[in-house]
Amino acid sequence: MKYTLIENGTLIDGNGGEPIENAAILLKNNRIEAIGKQGQLTLPEEGQITKVDAKGGFILPGLIDTHVHLTFQLTDIQEKTQTPFSMRFYQAIEYMKSTINAGITSVRDAGGADAGLKQAVESGLVDGPRMQISIDALTTTGGHGDSWTLSGIDLSNPEYPGSPSGLCDGPEEVRKKVREMLRAGADIIKVHATGGVLSPTDHPEYTQYSPEELAIIVQEAAFHMNKKVMAHAQGSEGIKNAIRSGIHSIEHGIYLDDETIELMLKHGTYLVPTLLAPIGVLESAAEKGNMPEYAVKKAMSVVEFHKESIAKAYKAGVKIAMGTDAGCFPHGINLRELNLLCEIGMTPMEAIISATKTAAECMGWEDKIGTIEEGKLADIIIVNGNPLDNIKVLENNDNIVNVIMDGVVVKSIR
């Protein structure tokens, strides 16, 4: 029997209550066995106990990013076309390591990761976060996700065994495509309900897929052990279509009007803001000059609308789960999203909850991760600095001094 005792820190358990000073947490194998005050826990008489000294730091649940792309990171077109396809999997090893180093122990991959990448992490072959995968997003011809260019060159990810193309149009094609994604091992279905910033031939406000098509996608996913659907949705009409069709979460939500927010509240729809995504595009363009002009123009046009929409949704009480769109910026800086959430009105505690309890609920994993509670999986981070006083301490990976995932220390810089 393996025991780990974490002590000498202040516990922020993810539930939103008052932090617990001089906390102690006993782990048994990969589960949280007991929580209490330092020196007051009853320790086992048998079995080896490994002690982890928080050294006055803050103890939090492993953080959760509900929208990442683990197999890519923004690059210019020339580099993309000249890089062998298989390189993406080797690069993903570094991206996953950067994600763990940021204190993120669970993610929902919104397109790109396949069942093999997930299995490599689960088997211990490579280090990476616990993940749900969507394989590839369903997209209309000419829509967001269809990277066909006017020159005739298609920059979309190539179809390969284990990752079918998401391109599909019409009721029967979308029905079959959902089945193909599920057959390939998708945990959740991703659909593009509107256009987007990075696609060459559409706009974020363009509506994609009819209500009938979206309803079929939701229905087919539900047939398969009640799988959920996440929708890239930026324009208000496309968002409304998605919500009315039973979509589980709205990704981005750039243009939210009052009716859209009322629908989200009525249906209990989650909102995953990804406020950092368009900012990441603009920063990449400024630093590296690797963004096409259409992407820069669209990113510049949406940033303020995006902030205003998320602020309005937050004030109305919409359920907000942290998601970043990592890959649209370098992996490992994901937690800049938390400060952006604070800038639209959240308190630091609320921002942390969005990346712990609410994110776990969005993923349907609230019974095993997201909060530090007895019986849950031992996903825990130790932070050098008080994120309730300054949420930005979480942005510096050097402040994430310990990361424990599934009871195993995967990062320690003390």
Order of alpha helices (4+ residues) and beta strands (2+ residues): beta-beta-beta-beta-beta-beta-alpha-alpha-beta-alpha-beta-alpha-beta-alpha-beta-alpha-beta-alpha-beta-alpha-alpha-beta-alpha-alpha-alpha-beta-beta-beta
